[in-house]
Amino acid sequence: MKIRTIVVFLFCVCTISVKAQNAPKEQTQKKPNIIFILTDDQRFDALGYAGNKLISTPEMDKLA
């Protein structure tokens, strides 16, 4: 009885996996690539592009 249950289970798994491989794939719309950069605890003039001459932030300035 136990072997029969295992055989039936394996048959079902194989059948489902074959059906899943043959299922037509849906065309999804291509999502845009978005990068969200969040910096915390900064004042309004904490970046170089904001006019602060004492702070050097070249990478953030390139993104701005």
BAVOKOL-555320 format. One record per residue: residue number from 1; residue in three letters; chain; z, x, y of N, C-alpha, C in turn. Coordinates in nm, 3 decimals. Layout:
BEGIN
NUM:ALA:A:Z:X:Y:Z:X:Y:Z:X:Y;
...
This chain:
BEGIN
1:MET:A:0.000:0.084:-0.120:0.000:0.000:0.000:0.000:0.088:0.125;
2:LYS:A:0.078:0.194:0.124:0.087:0.280:0.241:-0.045:0.353:0.266;
3:ILE:A:-0.108:0.400:0.160:-0.236:0.469:0.174:-0.343:0.373:0.225;
4:ARG:A:-0.342:0.253:0.178:-0.440:0.153:0.223:-0.424:0.126:0.372;
5:THR:A:-0.301:0.116:0.419:-0.274:0.094:0.561:-0.327:0.211:0.644;
6:ILE:A:-0.305:0.331:0.596:-0.353:0.450:0.669:-0.505:0.452:0.673;
7:VAL:A:-0.570:0.420:0.563:-0.716:0.419:0.558:-0.772:0.313:0.654;
8:VAL:A:-0.714:0.196:0.655:-0.760:0.090:0.746:-0.739:0.132:0.891;
9:PHE:A:-0.626:0.194:0.920:-0.598:0.240:1.056:-0.701:0.345:1.100;
10:LEU:A:-0.728:0.442:1.014:-0.826:0.546:1.048:-0.966:0.487:1.065;
11:PHE:A:-1.001:0.391:0.983:-1.131:0.325:0.997:-1.142:0.255:1.133;
12:CYS:A:-1.036:0.187:1.172:-1.037:0.117:1.302:-1.048:0.216:1.417;
13:VAL:A:-0.974:0.326:1.408:-0.979:0.427:1.514:-1.119:0.487:1.525;
14:CYS:A:-1.179:0.518:1.412:-1.315:0.574:1.412:-1.416:0.475:1.468;
15:THR:A:-1.404:0.350:1.430:-1.496:0.247:1.479:-1.483:0.230:1.630;
16:ILE:A:-1.362:0.226:1.678:-1.341:0.209:1.822:-1.392:0.330:1.899;
17:SER:A:-1.370:0.451:1.847:-1.416:0.570:1.918:-1.568:0.577:1.923;
18:VAL:A:-1.635:0.535:1.816:-1.782:0.534:1.816:-1.833:0.431:1.916;
19:LYS:A:-1.772:0.315:1.922:-1.813:0.213:2.019:-1.790:0.261:2.161;
20:ALA:A:-1.680:0.333:2.183:-1.650:0.382:2.318:-1.753:0.486:2.362;
21:GLN:A:-1.801:0.567:2.270:-1.901:0.667:2.306:-2.036:0.603:2.338;
22:ASN:A:-2.067:0.494:2.273:-2.196:0.428:2.293:-2.194:0.325:2.406;
23:ALA:A:-2.079:0.301:2.465:-2.070:0.202:2.572:-2.146:0.253:2.695;
24:PRO:A:-2.220:0.167:2.764:-2.290:0.210:2.884:-2.191:0.246:2.994;
25:LYS:A:-2.221:0.355:3.061:-2.133:0.401:3.168:-2.168:0.329:3.297;
26:GLU:A:-2.068:0.287:3.367:-2.089:0.218:3.494:-2.120:0.320:3.603;
27:GLN:A:-2.210:0.283:3.689:-2.242:0.368:3.802:-2.138:0.345:3.911;
28:THR:A:-2.065:0.448:3.942:-1.965:0.436:4.048:-2.020:0.501:4.174;
29:GLN:A:-1.976:0.449:4.286:-2.019:0.507:4.412:-1.947:0.640:4.431;
30:LYS:A:-2.018:0.734:4.485:-1.961:0.866:4.508:-1.860:0.858:4.622;
31:LYS:A:-1.740:0.904:4.594:-1.634:0.900:4.695:-1.648:1.022:4.787;
32:PRO:A:-1.617:1.006:4.915:-1.626:1.119:5.007:-1.513:1.219:4.981;
33:ASN:A:-1.541:1.345:5.008:-1.439:1.448:4.996:-1.357:1.450:5.124;
34:ILE:A:-1.229:1.421:5.111:-1.140:1.417:5.226:-1.022:1.509:5.200;
35:ILE:A:-0.993:1.594:5.297:-0.875:1.680:5.290:-0.781:1.635:5.401;
36:PHE:A:-0.660:1.602:5.363:-0.559:1.557:5.460:-0.455:1.667:5.471;
37:ILE:A:-0.444:1.729:5.589:-0.348:1.836:5.611:-0.237:1.782:5.700;
38:LEU:A:-0.115:1.792:5.651:0.000:1.744:5.725:0.095:1.860:5.749;
39:THR:A:0.123:1.887:5.876:0.222:1.989:5.909:0.340:1.919:5.972;
40:ASP:A:0.457:1.967:5.938:0.579:1.899:5.978:0.655:1.981:6.082;
41:ASP:A:0.734:1.913:6.163:0.823:1.974:6.262:0.749:2.064:6.362;
42:GLN:A:0.646:2.011:6.424:0.575:2.087:6.525:0.570:2.008:6.655;
43:ARG:A:0.585:2.081:6.761:0.574:2.018:6.892:0.428:1.999:6.928;
44:PHE:A:0.405:1.934:7.041:0.267:1.905:7.083:0.190:2.032:7.116;
45:ASP:A:0.258:2.142:7.154:0.190:2.266:7.190:0.217:2.378:7.090;
46:ALA:A:0.244:2.344:6.966:0.280:2.444:6.865:0.159:2.513:6.802;
47:LEU:A:0.040:2.477:6.843:-0.081:2.540:6.790:-0.156:2.609:6.903;
48:GLY:A:-0.231:2.712:6.865:-0.304:2.790:6.964:-0.408:2.710:7.039;
49:TYR:A:-0.476:2.618:6.972:-0.581:2.541:7.039:-0.525:2.443:7.142;
50:ALA:A:-0.394:2.417:7.137:-0.332:2.326:7.233:-0.298:2.396:7.364;
51:GLY:A:-0.328:2.526:7.373:-0.307:2.596:7.498:-0.187:2.689:7.500;
52:ASN:A:-0.115:2.702:7.392:0.000:2.791:7.386:-0.050:2.933:7.362;
53:LYS:A:-0.023:3.023:7.460:-0.070:3.162:7.451:0.023:3.249:7.367;
54:LEU:A:0.143:3.204:7.337:0.239:3.284:7.261:0.223:3.268:7.110;
55:ILE:A:0.151:3.168:7.067:0.138:3.140:6.925:-0.006:3.164:6.882;
56:SER:A:-0.023:3.237:6.771:-0.156:3.263:6.718:-0.171:3.185:6.587;
57:THR:A:-0.258:3.086:6.588:-0.284:3.005:6.468:-0.436:2.996:6.447;
58:PRO:A:-0.499:3.107:6.408:-0.646:3.107:6.401:-0.703:3.012:6.296;
59:GLU:A:-0.638:2.998:6.182:-0.693:2.910:6.078:-0.682:2.764:6.118;
60:MET:A:-0.570:2.725:6.177:-0.556:2.587:6.224:-0.649:2.561:6.342;
61:ASP:A:-0.672:2.664:6.425:-0.765:2.649:6.537:-0.908:2.624:6.487;
62:LYS:A:-0.945:2.690:6.376:-1.079:2.668:6.320:-1.094:2.525:6.270;
63:LEU:A:-0.988:2.470:6.213:-0.994:2.333:6.163:-0.997:2.231:6.276;
64:ALA:A:-0.937:2.265:6.389:-0.931:2.173:6.501:-1.063:2.171:6.569;
